[in-house]
Amino acid sequence: MPHPRTTTGISLNDILLKGDVTGDVIQTISRFRRHKFAFTTGIFLIDPDQQDLQHIVWKTRPNAEVSAYSLKTVTYWMSSAPFLAIRTLQQLAEDEKSRFPLASEVLLHDTYMDDIVSGAPDVKTARRLQPQLRDSLQSCGMTIHK
């Protein structure tokens, strides 16, 4: 998606810090393929109490009034989006590793952007992992789907 440039020829997206935490997608996919029981999920909605913390402003034409919108999902199309998504999940994994040890490992090693691609060696472990992932993400206002 193109980002509007100002009169200086620079857009906000041009100057946002990008960070480098996305990891190696090839390694993530390779780990995913080794699981006997595999699953994928994505982080979809942000808790309504947190939505006021993310806003975008929009103009339909150059002379139009500026409108502000609160985002209900993870921010996309911004150069900093990968960093923000992954860094948030890394911090959550560290903060909640004593309560959700299985989920913590998955969040640290089996994510790419806002997608989780993981699995388990057996059904019993998969059944323990699923609620840990759901509950750990809900603890910071995120909802998973897929």
N, C-alpha and C positions, 0 to 999 in steps of 0.2 A: 504494500500500500504506500503510495507516495505521501511524503510529509510536506505540507506547505512551507515554503521558505519566506523569510521576512524580506524587507527591502535590502538587507545586507547580503542576501543570498544564502543564509544559513537557517536551518530549521532547528527547533528544540531537539529533535531526535539526533541531529548531527553532533550536539554537544553533550548529550547524556553519557555518563560513564557506563561502559558495557560490562566490565568485570569478566572473569574467566573461570567460571565454576561449572560449566555445563558437562564436563567430563567427556569421555570417549564413548560415542554412541555404539561403536563396533564392540567394545567390551561389554556394554550394557546388553546389547542384543545377544552376544555370545553367552553371557551368564543366564539370560532368559531362556535360551534354547536348552540348557542343561537340566532344567527343572522337570521332574516327572509330572507334576501338576502345576500348570502355569495359568496366569491370569494377567489382565491389564485393567487399569482403571485410570481415570483422569480426575483432576481437581476441577470442579465445575463452578459451584456457587460460593460466594463469600457470604458469611453470616450478615444478616441485615444490620446488626449493630456495628459492623465494621465497614459497611459500604460507604458511609460518609467520609471515610479516610482516603478514598480514591475518587477523584473527580477529573473530568475532562471538560474543556471549554470548546465550543463549536460555533462557527459562523457559517450560514448557508451561502453568503455572498460577501464581498469585501465591505459593503456599507451596512450590512445587517447588524442587529444587536447580537451581542455575545450571549450564548446560552450555556449554562453549566449543567452537566449530567453526572449523577452518581453511578459508578459502575457496580454491577452485581457479580461480575466474573473477574478472574485474573486479567490484568491488563495485557493486551496483545499488541503487536505491531510496533512496539517501542523498542529501541535498541537495548534498553536496560531490562526488558522483560525476562530474558533467560536468567540473568543474574538474580533478579528479585525473586523469581519462582524457586530456583535451586537453593539460594542462600536461606530463604525462609524455611524450606524443608530441612536443610542441614541443621539449622538452629533448633527447630522443633525436635528433631531426632536426638540432639544432645540434651535438650531440656527434659525430654520425656523418656529417656532410655531406661530409667529404673521402673517406671510404670508400664511401659510398652516395649520390652526388649526386642521382640521379633520385628515389630513395626519400625523401630529405630534403625535396625540393620537394613531393612528394605529402603527406608527413606534416604539413608546414606549412600547406598550402593546400587539401587535398582530404579532410579528415576532419571528421566530425561525431560527437561523443561517442567511441565505440569502433568506429565504422564508417569505412571508407575507401571513397570513391566517386571513382574517377579513371579514367584511360585514357591513350591515347597516339595520336599522329597516324598511326602505322604499326605493322605487326606486329613489325618489327625492334626498335623502341623498347619496345614492350610486352613482348617477350621479354627485354629487358635489365632492365626495371623489375621484373618479377615476382620474380626471385631477390633483387634488391636489397631489396625490401620484406620478403620472408620473412627474409632474413639480418639486416637491420637490427633487425627486431623480435625475432628470436631472440637477438640480442646482449644484450638486456636481459631475456630470459626470457619473451617473449610469443610465442604461437602464433596464426597467422591461419587462417581457414577461410572457406568459402563458395565 
